Amino acid sequence: MICEVCQLESSRGDLFKVYPHLFRSQSLNLCLSCYADKNDQVSVVMFWLFLASLPFSLGLALYLPTHIMGIGFANISVFQISLLVSTVLHELGHVAIGKLAGFRMFSIDIGRGRVLYDFRVWFLQCRVRSIPFGGLAHGAAMSGRFFKIRRFLMVLGGPMANAILLAGAVMLLPIDERLAMSVFHGFVPVLIFGLANAFLLAVSLWPYDFDSAAGKLSSDGKLVWKIWWAGKAEIDQHLAARYWMEAVECAVEKDAAGMRKWIDAGLRLFPNNLLLKISQPGILYIEGRYSDAMRSYALLLGRFKKQGLPDMDWHLLNSIASCCILSRRQDLLGRAEICSRAASKKNPLSPYCRGTRGSVLVETGQIDAGLKELLYAFQNVPGRVGRALTACYIGIAEAKKGNPAASRHYFDTARKLDSKCVLLDRGSAP
C-alpha cells in the first residue's frame, strides 16, 4: 500500500486508513500520520478562522446591535483564545508545582502536531506546535523520597491552575453584567473564560489514554490513580528517566562530557535501565567518532536480540545507518542501505527513520526518492539538531539536482537551527 500524500510504501495494512474526501467521490488512502494531519487541519482552520473573526464580530455588534451573529462569533472566538491561554497556564501549573515538589522540569509542549517554534525560557525548553489544543509538561523527580506524594502534587498542578482560573472567573462575572447594559449585550468573555477552564479541568481529570508526540500517555486524572499503584520497577524507571533527559539536553548542546557524566551516574544507580544503555553510544556520536559509535550500536543490537527485545531494533538500526553516512565512508554505504531499509520497515512512521532513509537514498544517488523522505522528516522531526541535519541533506540533494539557490536556502536554515551541525561544511560558506 502507498500513502497518497507522503508516498510512504508498506505492506502493513494497519499503518493506513481511508480518508473520506468531502468534495470528491473517491476517498484517499493515507498513512496514520497523514490521516491525523488531515483531521488536525480542520481544527487548525477553525481555530484561526474564529480567532480572525473576533474584531469583525465586535465591529458587527457595534453596527448591528440587535443581530446575534456578531456577538455569537465573538463569544466563540473568546472561547478559542481562552482555551489556548488556559492550556499554557495549565502546563505552567505543572511546572510550578513540580519545581516546588522537587522535580527537574525540562520542557513544555503547547498544542499538537509539528513544532513551529522551539525556544528556551530560563530553565524551560518551550515548543509551540501547529495545532493549538492540548499540551504536555516534561519533568522527572530528582530523588525517590516521598516519590508518590510529590508526583501526585506535580500531576495535580495543571488541574489546580484551571480550578484557580475558574474560581477567578466566577468572582469577575459582574464584568459580564456591565457589558450586558452596553451595546455588547450578550458578549460574556468572563463566563466563556470560566467555561473554557471548566472544560479543561474536566478533560484533564477524566481518566483516559491518548497518543502524543512522546507516544501513548495518560491524562492527569488517570495518572493520579496510577501513581498510587506504581511498583518499585516503575518508580526506578521514572527516576532513571531524569538522567536520560539530562543526557539528552547535553547532547543537544554537543556536550559529550556532560552526557557521559549523566549516563554514567544513572547506570551506577540503575545498571539495567535500557534507555540509558542505548544512550551510551550517543556519547561517541556526539564526539564525532562515528565508526566507534556504529560498532557500539551493533553490539547492543546483537545483545538485545538475544534477550528478546525487538522493540529496540528500529532505533539501533537507524542509529547504525546514521553513523555510516555521517562517517562519510563510501565502503559503509551498503551497510547504511541495509540498516536504514530495515529500520524504516520496522517503524515506517518514524520521522527519524524516514530522515535517515532519505539521507542514505541521496548518498546512493536516488535523489528524488530521498527528497520525499527528507521533506517529510524535516516537517515532523521535533528537535533543532535533527531538523538541521535533515535540512543539510535536503541542501545536498538540491545541489546534486543543480539547484544552488535551494541548496543555499536549506543550508542557511540548518545554520540557524544548529550552528554546530556537522554537515554545514558540505554547503555554501556563510
C-alpha positions as CSV (number, residue, x, y, z in Angstrom):
1,M,0.0,0.0,0.0
2,I,1.1,3.6,-0.6
3,C,0.1,6.9,1.1
4,E,-1.3,9.3,-1.4
5,V,0.2,12.3,0.4
6,C,3.7,11.4,1.7
7,Q,4.2,8.4,-0.6
8,L,5.0,6.0,2.2
9,E,5.0,2.4,1.0
10,S,4.4,-0.6,3.2
11,S,2.8,-4.0,3.1
12,R,1.3,-3.5,6.6
13,G,-2.3,-2.6,6.2
14,D,-2.6,-1.5,9.8
15,L,-0.4,1.6,9.0
16,F,-3.1,3.0,6.6
17,K,-6.6,4.5,6.8
18,V,-9.1,5.6,4.2
19,Y,-9.8,9.3,4.5
20,P,-13.2,10.3,3.1
21,H,-12.9,13.4,0.8
22,L,-15.7,15.9,1.3
23,F,-15.7,17.2,-2.3
24,R,-14.8,14.1,-4.2
25,S,-16.4,10.7,-4.6
26,Q,-13.1,9.0,-4.3
27,S,-11.5,8.6,-0.9
28,L,-7.8,9.0,0.0
29,N,-5.6,6.2,1.2
30,L,-3.3,7.7,3.9
31,C,-0.8,6.5,6.4
32,L,-1.7,7.1,10.0
33,S,0.5,10.2,10.3
34,C,-1.1,11.9,7.3
35,Y,-4.5,10.8,8.3
36,A,-4.0,12.5,11.7
37,D,-2.6,15.6,9.9
38,K,-5.8,15.8,7.7
39,N,-8.0,15.7,10.7
40,D,-5.9,18.2,12.5
41,Q,-6.1,20.6,9.6
42,V,-9.8,21.0,10.2
43,S,-9.1,22.0,13.8
44,V,-6.4,24.5,12.8
45,V,-8.5,26.2,10.1
46,M,-11.5,26.5,12.5
47,F,-9.3,28.0,15.3
48,W,-7.7,30.6,13.1
49,L,-11.0,31.4,11.4
50,F,-12.8,32.2,14.7
51,L,-9.7,34.0,16.0
52,A,-9.5,36.3,13.0
53,S,-13.3,36.9,13.2
54,L,-13.1,38.5,16.7
55,P,-12.5,42.1,15.5
56,F,-15.1,41.7,12.7
57,S,-17.6,40.2,15.2
58,L,-17.2,43.1,17.6
59,G,-17.5,45.6,14.8
60,L,-20.6,43.9,13.6
61,A,-22.1,44.1,17.1
62,L,-21.5,47.8,17.1
63,Y,-23.2,48.5,13.8
64,L,-25.9,45.9,14.2
65,P,-26.5,45.6,18.0
66,T,-29.7,43.6,17.5
67,H,-28.1,41.0,15.3
68,I,-27.0,37.9,17.2
69,M,-24.3,36.8,14.6
70,G,-21.7,39.3,15.7
71,I,-21.9,38.6,19.4
72,G,-22.1,34.8,18.7
73,F,-18.9,34.8,16.7
74,A,-17.2,37.0,19.3
75,N,-18.1,34.5,22.1
76,I,-16.8,31.6,20.0
77,S,-13.5,33.5,19.3
78,V,-13.1,34.3,23.0
79,F,-13.6,30.6,23.8
80,Q,-10.8,29.6,21.4
81,I,-8.4,32.2,22.9
82,S,-9.4,31.1,26.4
83,L,-8.6,27.5,25.6
84,L,-5.1,28.4,24.3
85,V,-4.3,30.8,27.2
86,S,-5.6,28.3,29.8
87,T,-3.7,25.4,28.3
88,V,-0.5,27.4,28.6
89,L,-1.3,28.2,32.3
90,H,-2.3,24.6,32.9
91,E,1.2,23.4,31.8
92,L,2.9,26.2,33.8
93,G,0.9,24.9,36.8
94,H,2.6,21.5,36.3
95,V,5.9,23.3,36.1
96,A,5.4,25.5,39.2
97,I,4.1,22.7,41.5
98,G,6.7,20.3,40.0
99,K,9.5,22.7,41.0
100,L,8.1,23.1,44.5
101,A,7.8,19.3,44.8
102,G,11.5,18.8,43.9
103,F,11.1,17.8,40.3
104,R,13.5,18.7,37.5
105,M,11.3,20.3,34.9
106,F,12.7,20.1,31.4
107,S,10.2,21.3,28.8
108,I,6.6,22.0,27.9
109,D,4.7,21.5,24.6
110,I,1.8,23.8,23.7
111,G,-0.5,22.2,21.2
112,R,-0.1,19.1,19.0
113,G,1.4,18.4,15.6
114,R,4.5,19.8,14.1
115,V,6.8,22.1,16.0
116,L,6.5,25.7,14.8
117,Y,8.7,27.5,17.5
118,D,11.3,26.0,19.8
119,F,12.9,28.3,22.3
120,R,14.2,28.4,25.9
121,V,12.9,30.5,28.8
122,W,15.3,30.3,31.8
123,F,15.4,26.6,32.6
124,L,12.5,25.5,30.5
125,Q,12.5,24.4,26.8
126,C,9.3,25.5,25.1
127,R,7.8,24.1,21.9
128,V,4.8,25.6,20.2
129,R,3.1,23.2,17.9
130,S,0.9,23.7,14.9
131,I,-2.4,22.6,16.4
132,P,-3.3,24.9,19.4
133,F,-5.1,22.3,21.5
134,G,-3.6,20.3,24.4
135,G,-0.2,20.3,25.9
136,L,2.5,18.4,27.8
137,A,4.9,19.1,30.6
138,H,8.1,17.0,30.8
139,G,9.8,16.5,34.2
140,A,11.3,13.9,36.5
141,A,11.8,13.5,40.2
142,M,15.4,14.2,41.5
143,S,15.1,11.6,44.3
144,G,12.9,8.7,45.3
145,R,12.0,10.1,48.7
146,F,8.2,10.5,49.1
147,F,8.0,9.9,45.4
148,K,4.3,9.1,45.1
149,I,3.2,12.2,47.1
150,R,5.5,14.5,45.2
151,R,4.4,13.2,41.8
152,F,0.8,13.3,42.9
153,L,1.2,17.0,43.6
154,M,3.0,17.7,40.3
155,V,0.4,15.9,38.3
156,L,-2.4,17.9,40.0
157,G,-0.6,21.2,39.4
158,G,-2.2,21.6,36.0
159,P,-5.8,21.0,37.1
160,M,-5.2,23.2,40.1
161,A,-4.3,26.1,37.8
162,N,-7.5,25.6,35.9
163,A,-9.5,25.4,39.1
164,I,-8.0,28.7,40.3
165,L,-8.7,30.4,37.0
166,L,-12.3,29.1,37.1
167,A,-12.7,30.5,40.6
168,G,-11.3,33.8,39.5
169,A,-13.7,33.9,36.5
170,V,-16.7,33.3,38.9
171,M,-15.6,36.3,41.0
172,L,-15.3,38.5,38.0
173,L,-18.7,37.7,36.5
174,P,-20.1,41.2,37.3
175,I,-18.0,42.4,34.4
176,D,-20.3,40.5,32.0
177,E,-23.3,42.1,33.7
178,R,-21.8,45.6,32.9
179,L,-21.3,44.5,29.3
180,A,-25.0,43.4,29.2
181,M,-26.0,47.0,29.8
182,S,-24.0,48.2,26.8
183,V,-24.1,47.7,23.0
184,F,-22.3,44.4,23.6
185,H,-25.3,42.8,25.2
186,G,-24.8,39.0,25.1
187,F,-21.0,39.3,24.9
188,V,-19.8,37.3,28.0
189,P,-16.0,36.9,27.9
190,V,-15.6,36.2,31.6
191,L,-18.2,33.5,31.5
192,I,-16.6,32.0,28.4
193,F,-13.2,32.0,30.1
194,G,-14.6,30.2,33.1
195,L,-16.3,27.6,30.8
196,A,-13.1,27.0,29.0
197,N,-11.3,26.3,32.3
198,A,-14.2,24.1,33.4
199,F,-13.8,22.2,30.2
200,L,-10.1,21.8,30.5
201,L,-10.5,20.8,34.2
202,A,-13.0,18.1,33.3
203,V,-10.9,16.8,30.3
204,S,-7.7,16.6,32.3
205,L,-9.2,14.8,35.3
206,W,-11.1,12.3,33.2
207,P,-9.1,9.0,33.2
208,Y,-8.0,8.0,29.6
209,D,-5.0,7.4,27.4
210,F,-4.1,9.4,24.3
211,D,-1.5,9.4,21.6
212,S,1.1,12.2,21.6
213,A,4.5,13.2,20.1
214,A,6.0,11.4,23.1
215,G,4.0,8.2,22.5
216,K,0.9,6.9,24.3
217,L,0.4,8.9,27.5
218,S,-2.3,9.1,30.3
219,S,-4.4,12.0,31.3
220,D,-3.8,13.8,34.6
221,G,-6.8,12.0,36.0
222,K,-5.5,8.6,35.1
223,L,-2.0,9.4,36.2
224,V,-3.3,10.4,39.7
225,W,-4.7,6.8,40.1
226,K,-1.7,5.1,38.5
227,I,0.8,6.8,40.8
228,W,-0.5,5.0,43.9
229,W,-0.2,1.6,42.3
230,A,3.3,2.1,40.9
231,G,5.8,-0.6,42.0
232,K,9.5,-0.2,42.6
233,A,10.4,-1.1,39.0
234,E,8.1,1.7,37.6
235,I,9.4,4.2,40.1
236,D,13.0,3.3,39.3
237,Q,12.3,3.7,35.6
238,H,10.9,7.2,36.3
239,L,13.9,8.2,38.4
240,A,16.3,6.8,35.7
241,A,14.5,9.0,33.1
242,R,15.8,12.1,34.8
243,Y,19.4,11.0,34.0
244,W,18.4,10.2,30.4
245,M,16.7,13.6,30.0
246,E,19.8,15.4,31.4
247,A,21.9,13.5,28.9
248,V,19.6,14.4,26.0
249,E,19.9,18.1,26.9
250,C,23.7,17.8,26.9
251,A,23.5,16.0,23.5
252,V,21.6,18.9,22.1
253,E,24.4,21.3,23.2
254,K,27.0,18.9,21.8
255,D,28.4,18.5,25.4
256,A,29.8,14.9,25.3
257,A,31.4,15.2,28.7
258,G,28.2,16.2,30.3
259,M,26.3,13.5,28.5
260,R,28.8,10.9,29.8
261,K,28.6,12.2,33.3
262,W,24.8,11.9,33.4
263,I,24.6,8.4,31.7
264,D,27.4,7.0,34.0
265,A,25.7,8.4,37.1
266,G,22.4,6.9,36.0
267,L,23.8,3.5,35.2
268,R,25.5,3.4,38.6
269,L,22.1,3.7,40.2
270,F,20.1,1.8,37.6
271,P,22.5,-0.6,35.9
272,N,19.8,-2.5,33.9
273,N,18.0,0.6,32.5
274,L,17.6,0.0,28.7
275,L,17.2,3.7,27.9
276,L,20.5,4.7,29.5
277,K,22.3,1.7,27.9
278,I,21.0,2.6,24.4
279,S,22.2,6.2,25.0
280,Q,25.8,5.3,25.7
281,P,26.9,5.1,22.1
282,G,25.5,8.5,21.7
283,I,28.5,9.9,23.5
284,L,30.8,8.6,20.7
285,Y,28.3,10.0,18.2
286,I,28.5,13.5,19.7
287,E,32.3,13.3,19.8
288,G,32.2,12.6,16.0
289,R,33.6,9.0,16.5
290,Y,31.0,7.6,14.1
291,S,32.8,4.3,13.4
292,D,33.1,3.6,17.1
293,A,29.5,4.6,17.8
294,M,28.4,2.3,14.9
295,R,30.2,-0.7,16.5
296,S,28.7,0.1,19.9
297,Y,25.2,0.2,18.4
298,A,25.8,-3.0,16.6
299,L,26.9,-4.7,19.8
300,L,23.8,-3.5,21.6
301,L,21.6,-4.7,18.7
302,G,23.0,-8.2,18.9
303,R,22.7,-8.3,22.7
304,F,19.1,-7.1,22.7
305,K,18.2,-9.7,20.0
306,K,19.5,-12.4,22.3
307,Q,17.5,-11.0,25.2
308,G,14.3,-10.9,23.0
309,L,13.8,-7.1,23.0
310,P,12.7,-6.5,19.4
311,D,11.1,-3.1,20.2
312,M,14.6,-1.6,20.3
313,D,15.6,-2.9,16.9
314,W,14.4,0.1,14.8
315,H,16.2,2.7,16.9
316,L,19.5,0.8,16.9
317,L,19.3,0.0,13.2
318,N,18.5,3.7,12.4
319,S,21.5,4.8,14.6
320,I,23.8,2.4,12.8
321,A,22.7,3.8,9.4
322,S,23.1,7.4,10.6
323,C,26.7,6.7,11.8
324,C,27.6,5.1,8.5
325,I,26.6,8.1,6.4
326,L,28.0,10.7,8.8
327,S,31.3,8.9,8.7
328,R,31.5,9.8,5.0
329,R,33.0,6.4,4.2
330,Q,31.9,5.0,0.8
331,D,32.6,1.5,2.0
332,L,29.8,1.8,4.6
333,L,27.0,2.9,2.3
334,G,26.0,-0.7,1.7
335,R,25.5,-1.2,5.4
336,A,23.7,2.1,5.7
337,E,21.3,1.0,2.9
338,I,20.5,-2.3,4.6
339,C,20.1,-0.9,8.1
340,S,18.0,2.2,7.1
341,R,15.7,0.0,5.0
342,A,15.3,-2.4,7.9
343,A,14.6,0.4,10.4
344,S,12.0,2.0,8.1
345,K,10.3,-1.3,7.6
346,K,10.1,-1.8,11.4
347,N,8.9,1.7,12.1
348,P,7.8,3.3,8.9
349,L,6.0,6.3,10.5
350,S,9.0,7.5,12.5
351,P,10.3,10.8,11.0
352,Y,13.8,9.9,12.3
353,C,13.8,6.7,10.3
354,R,12.5,8.4,7.2
355,G,15.1,11.2,7.6
356,T,17.9,8.7,7.8
357,R,16.5,6.7,4.9
358,G,16.2,9.8,2.8
359,S,19.8,10.7,3.6
360,V,21.0,7.2,2.5
361,L,19.0,7.4,-0.7
362,V,20.6,10.8,-1.6
363,E,24.1,9.4,-0.9
364,T,23.4,6.4,-3.1
365,G,22.1,8.6,-6.0
366,Q,18.4,8.2,-5.6
367,I,17.8,11.9,-5.2
368,D,14.0,12.2,-5.9
369,A,13.1,9.3,-3.6
370,G,15.4,10.7,-0.9
371,L,13.9,14.2,-1.1
372,K,10.4,12.8,-0.4
373,E,11.6,11.2,2.8
374,L,13.7,14.1,3.8
375,L,11.0,16.7,3.3
376,Y,8.6,14.6,5.4
377,A,11.2,14.3,8.2
378,F,12.0,18.0,8.1
379,Q,8.4,18.8,8.8
380,N,8.0,16.2,11.5
381,V,11.2,15.9,13.5
382,P,10.7,17.9,16.6
383,G,14.3,18.8,17.7
384,R,16.6,21.5,16.3
385,V,19.6,19.2,15.9
386,G,17.7,16.6,13.9
387,R,16.0,19.2,11.7
388,A,19.3,20.8,11.0
389,L,20.8,17.5,9.8
390,T,17.8,16.9,7.7
391,A,17.9,20.4,6.2
392,C,21.6,19.9,5.3
393,Y,20.8,16.7,3.4
394,I,18.0,18.4,1.6
395,G,20.6,21.1,0.6
396,I,22.9,18.3,-0.6
397,A,20.1,16.8,-2.6
398,E,19.2,20.1,-4.2
399,A,22.9,20.8,-5.1
400,K,23.1,17.4,-6.8
401,K,20.0,18.2,-8.8
402,G,21.6,21.5,-9.9
403,N,19.6,23.9,-7.7
404,P,22.2,26.0,-5.9
405,A,19.7,28.6,-4.7
406,A,17.5,26.0,-3.0
407,S,20.6,24.3,-1.6
408,R,21.9,27.5,0.0
409,H,18.4,28.1,1.5
410,Y,18.4,24.8,3.3
411,F,22.0,25.1,4.5
412,D,21.1,28.6,5.8
413,T,18.1,27.1,7.6
414,A,20.3,24.4,9.1
415,R,22.8,27.0,10.3
416,K,20.0,28.9,12.1
417,L,18.8,25.7,13.7
418,D,22.2,24.4,14.8
419,S,25.3,26.4,14.2
420,K,27.4,23.4,15.2
421,C,25.8,21.0,12.7
422,V,28.5,18.6,11.4
423,L,27.2,18.7,7.8
424,L,27.4,22.5,7.3
425,D,30.8,22.2,5.7
426,R,29.1,20.4,2.8
427,G,27.2,23.5,1.8
428,S,28.0,27.0,0.7
429,A,30.1,29.2,3.0
430,P,28.0,31.7,5.1
